[in-house]
Amino acid sequence: FVIPLNPIPDDGDKITVEVTDPAGNTSEPTEVVVDSAAPDAPVVDPTNGTKVSGQAEPGAIVIVKDVDGTVLGQGKADKDGNFAFPLSPAAPHGAELSVTATDAAGNVSEPTQVIVDASAPVAPTVHPSNGKQVIGSAEPGAVVKIKDKDGKIIGTGVAGTDGSFVIDLKPFAKTGDLVTATATDAAGNESDPTVVPVNSGIPNSPKVNPTNGAIVSGSAEPNMKITVTDADGNVIGTGLSGTDGKFSITLDRIAVEGETLAVVATNEVGTNSAPTTVTVDTIAPAAPLVNPTDGKTVTGTAEPGSTVTVRDADGNVIGTGIADTDGSFSIVLSVKQQPGAKLSVTATDAAGNESAPTIVIVKKPSVVPPVKPKPENPTPVEQVLAVTGAAVTHPGVIAALFLLLGAGLLVARKRRREADTEVSDTAS
């Protein structure tokens, strides 16, 4: 049955529905709450025109239409609000689609517009691989998949905001294996494959520490030649990794803030690794915020992960520590500092940039005066002193004190005479 209502009830109103048969018998009423509030507009993922996915009100019917109002597909949002269904026919690249959600009460949401992206990304650029990892660049945000000759995925990763990616392979590929890399954008378009040259003799790419542009350091395989080049391919530094693989190279020129450097390891037969890139950071952290100190421990906050260094007035390091993820630090000093000593506290980031110093003066310890114990049986003088305190030196108080003492002596003599009289009478 369908019954138009007049007047139309408001959202949230309760109405009852009854059924009466031809004999006049009426059923128990069924109560229903009016729902006239439209659901929120759906959230729609990028689409390549073959399917549509996203999130909407759970249980809502999601409908996709083209600019002419033709329905291309529809589906139902699950209990979590997720939906995904194919379009027929597929929408072409650049087409504008309208997506709405209709709830159980028939309320239709505002439409969400989405533009079809059916253009595949450019195939990834890759460096020769040693079979352990693949390094290269692709469309920023694209999912990069590495596949073996059978099409099995042996590694995945996401290209960063600069397009670069480093993907570890599992299992490792061997020299001569056919390995390909593809990039898939947010709309689901997959690029053409790029063949990855595999040579197990290629050295591992160096691990490079953050740099401030003066020195490049890190680790590689032992006894490798390390070469640092700028964005134009100019060599600006060379060195060798030690037997422990570590290296530290002073650059021929100081690289500037934001400059991208490439670091390559070369083995004894002249085979180069894939490059590792590092962006120069020359900005020093903010000076630490330091709490008052007792000369034993220094606490405060600094750039998270930075190394906090405490020096005495002569510049000697008397304590170091690392700021936590929330920036807090607590450093026990190697030598206790005396009250009034001047301490300098700095923060150094991973690239070696040191902040301006924060100066803190060791505070004097609080002195609590000792409490004089009270006598168990105070004399009259002690009682007066307890009441008057420092005021006992006042001339008026002194006079009163002597009067009180004199009166006390007179009373004591009187009581003595009375006691002697009683003793004499008793003896008689």
CORDAQUI-V293815 format. One record per backbone hydrogen bond with DSSP energy under -1.0 kcal/mol. NH is the residue of the N-H (numbers start at 1). CO is the residue of the C=O. Records with the same first field share a line. If there is no record, write none. Layout:
NH: CO, CO
This chain:
12: 34
13: 10
15: 32
17: 30
21: 25
24: 21
27: 19
30: 17
32: 15
34: 13
43: 55
45: 53
52: 85
54: 83
55: 43
56: 81
59: 77
60: 57
61: 102
62: 75
63: 100
64: 73
65: 98
66: 70
69: 66
72: 64
73: 64
75: 62
77: 60
78: 82
81: 78
83: 54
85: 52
87: 50
88: 72
91: 49
94: 116
95: 92
97: 114
98: 65
99: 112
100: 63
102: 61
103: 107
106: 103
109: 101
112: 99
114: 97
116: 95
117: 47
125: 137
127: 135
129: 197
134: 167
136: 165
137: 125
138: 163
141: 159
142: 139
143: 184
144: 157
145: 182
146: 155
147: 180
148: 152
151: 148
154: 146
157: 144
159: 142
160: 164
163: 160
165: 136
167: 134
169: 132
170: 154
173: 131
176: 198
177: 174
180: 147
181: 194
182: 145
184: 143
185: 189
188: 185
191: 183
194: 181
196: 179
199: 129
202: 199
207: 219
209: 217
216: 249
218: 247
219: 207
220: 245
223: 242
225: 266
226: 239
227: 264
228: 237
229: 262
230: 234
233: 230
236: 228
239: 226
241: 224
242: 246
245: 242
247: 218
249: 216
251: 214
252: 236
255: 213
258: 280
259: 256
261: 278
262: 229
263: 276
264: 227
266: 225
267: 271
270: 267
273: 265
276: 263
278: 261
280: 259
281: 211
289: 301
291: 299
298: 331
300: 329
301: 289
302: 327
305: 323
306: 303
307: 348
308: 321
309: 346
310: 319
311: 344
312: 316
315: 312
318: 310
321: 308
323: 306
324: 328
327: 324
329: 300
331: 298
333: 296
334: 318
337: 295
340: 362
341: 338
343: 360
344: 311
345: 358
346: 309
348: 307
349: 353
352: 349
355: 347
358: 345
360: 343
362: 341
363: 293
383: 379
384: 380
385: 381
386: 382
387: 383
388: 384
389: 385
391: 388
392: 389
393: 390
394: 391
398: 394
399: 395
400: 396
401: 397
402: 398
403: 399
404: 400
405: 401
406: 402
407: 403
408: 404
409: 405
410: 406
411: 407
412: 408
413: 409
414: 410
415: 411
416: 412
417: 413
418: 414
419: 415
420: 416
421: 417
422: 418
423: 419
424: 420
425: 421
426: 422
427: 423
428: 424
